[in-house]
Amino acid sequence: EVQLAESGGGLVQAGGSLRLSCAASGFAFDNYAIGWFRQAPGKEREGVSCIASSDGNTYYSDSVKGRFTIASDNAKNTMYLQMNSLKPEDAAVYYCAAGPQGTNFLGCYRYIDVWGQGTLVTVSS
């Protein structure tokens, strides 16, 4: 069964850091793009960051560029999102997503066919 399992969410003060992890099972990262989306209450889901596993090409939304870093460990089938200098507006449910590599979506994905269940990030001001 193809699955993505997120971990690492929690409560942090503004200015603090968290590292999210996304472990994949049932498929290998090769030729896949994997990344993070987030959804805050009352807002649409937005793309945060993604990485193409085969060439390491990355995407960051303007709102997180310079503060978040995505990395993929293909041997462990695990992807990480290091989030530094967190702001209250970063608070959301963060979802891991995977799909075949391409340039159709966020410059990483051809399409998305696997979603995780989400992990909650809360940032206190």
N, C-alpha and C positions, 0 to 999 in steps of 0.2 A: 504494500500500500504506500502510495506517495504521500509524504507528510512533511510539514515544516513545523518546528516547535521553537517558539520564542521564549527567551528568559532574560532576566536582568532589569526589568522595569522596577519602579519603586518611587519613593518620595525623596526628593532632594531639594535643597535650598537653591534659590537663584544664584547663579555663579558656579554652582557645583557641577559634578560630572557623573555620568552613568555609562556603562557599557552594555549594550544589548547584544544578545547572541541569537542566532537562528541556526538550528541543527536540522539538516535535511536527511530524510530516510526514504528508501524506495527508489531513489534515482541518484545519479552521479552529477556533480557540478559541471563536468566537461560540456562545453558548448551551451551552457545555460547562463542566463543572467539572473541575478538574485539581488534583492534590494528591500528597501523599507518604504512604507507608506504610513501616513498617520491621519487620524481623524479625531478632531476635537468636537465636543458637544455642540450641535447646531451647525456644524460646518461640513463641507464636503471632504471626502478623502483626498489627500494630496500626496504626490510623490515627493519623497525626501531625498533618497539617494539610491543608487544602484551600481552594480559592478558586473561587467561581463567576465565570466570566469576564465575564458580562454586567453584573452589578451589584457585583462586588467583594466580595460577602459571603464571610467567611472563618470557618474553624474551626481551633481549636488544641486538642490534647489537654492535659489538666491538667499532664502531665509536662513539656511544652515551653513552655507559656504564659509570656510575658514574656521568653523567651530566643530563640525562633525567630520569624522573620518571613517570610511567604510573599508573593510578588508575581508578577504576570502581565504580560508585555508582549505584548499581543494582536497588535501589528503584526509582531513577530518570531516569533510562535507559540512563545514560550519562557516558561517559568515558573521561578522561582527560590525557593530556600529558604535564607535567611541564618540560620546557626546560630551563636549566640554562647554563651559561658559553658558550653562543652560539658563533659559529665560522663562518666565511664566507662560509666554505664548508658545513654548515648545510642549506644554502639557497636552497630552492626547493619548489615545490608544495607538500603539505602533504595531503595524502588521508587516510581517515578512512575506515576500512574494517572489515566485520564481517562474521562469518561462524560457523558451528558446531564445537564444541571442538574436539580436537584430537591431534595427534603427527606427522601428516604427513608433516606439514609445519610450520616452525619456532617454533616447539614444542608446539604450541597453537591450531592450526587449523587442522581439518580434511580436509576441503577445504574452500574456500572463495566464498560466493554467493551474497554478498552485498557490493557495493562500494559507497563512498560519492563522491561529485563533486570536492573536493579538496579545500585547502586554501593555499594561497601563503605566504611563510616566506622569507623575505629578510634580510640579515645580512650585514651591512656595516662595512668595515674594518677601 
